[in-house]
């Protein structure tokens, strides 16, 4: 997993490693959510927002404010579903690769 905003493209690579990590984190959480057997109130919201995040991650330069907004929506929609907590944490770490939250 990438750990720093300072990490840049690998020579010869065309994709920013932060974008690659974001794509992976979104994909993992989408799979975990799809496999989660229990229905919960805001599941469809989480699924829709993860699809939006996948769309943002499809580009080479995702909009950071949009990433942060989507992260908040996903975290709020998933709420306290502990089985998905690790995936939300991984998603946040991937978003944080683009820079710390403006609030610190």
N, C-alpha and C positions, 0 to 999 in steps of 0.2 A: 504494500500500500504506500502511496505517496505521502510524504509527511510535511512538505514545505511548499509555500507559494513560490519560493525561489527556484524550484526545479522547473526547468524549461524543456523544450523539445530536444529529443535525442537526435544527434546529427543523422541525417538521412531519413528521419521519421517525418511524416507530414501531419501528425496529430499531436496536439498538446497533451502531455501525459495527465494533466489535470482533467481534461475532457474525457480521456479514456477511463480514469478512475470514477468520474461522475457517471458515465454510462454504465459501468460495472455495478456501482452501488444502486443505481435506479433499477437495473435489471434484477439484481439479487432481491431487492425488497419487493419488486413486483411478483417474482416467483414465490417468495415467502407468503405474501398476501394471498396469492391465488391458491396456495396449498393449505392455508389456514382454514380449518374445518368449521370454525364458529362464525356465524354471521354476527355483525355488530352494526349499530345504528348508522354510522358514517362510512361504512366500507366503500360504498359507491363513490363517495367524495374522494377518498384516498386513492381509489383506482383511477379516477379521472385525472387527479392531480399528478399522479405518477406517470400517466400517459403524457400529460403536458410537459413534465420534467424530461421525459424521454425525447420529446420533440425539441426542447431547448438544448439537450445534450447532443442532438443530431448535428447541430452546427459546430463550426470550429471555435466560435467565440460567443458562448451563451451570455445573455444579459444577467449580470450579477444580481440586480434588484429583483428580477423575475425568479431567479433561482432561490433567493432567500424567502420570497413570498410563498413560493410553492413548498419549500421546506416547512414553513410554519403551518400551512394548510394541511400537509400530510401529517405532521406531528399532532396537530389538533384533531384531525379526523381519526387517527389511529388511537389517540388518547392513551389509555392505560392498558392496552393489550400487550401484556408483558412478553408474549411469544414473539412479537414483532419489534420489541425495543432495540435489540441489537442492530437490526436492519435500519431503523431510524437513526441510530447513533452513527452507523457507517455512512448513511446518506449525509448527515450533518458534517461529518469529517470531510467528505468529498466536496461539499459546497464550501467549506472553510478553506479549501486549497486555493480558492479564488480570492482570498483575502478575509481578514477577520470581520466579524459583524461590526457595523458602524458604532454600535453601543459597547463594544469591547468584548 
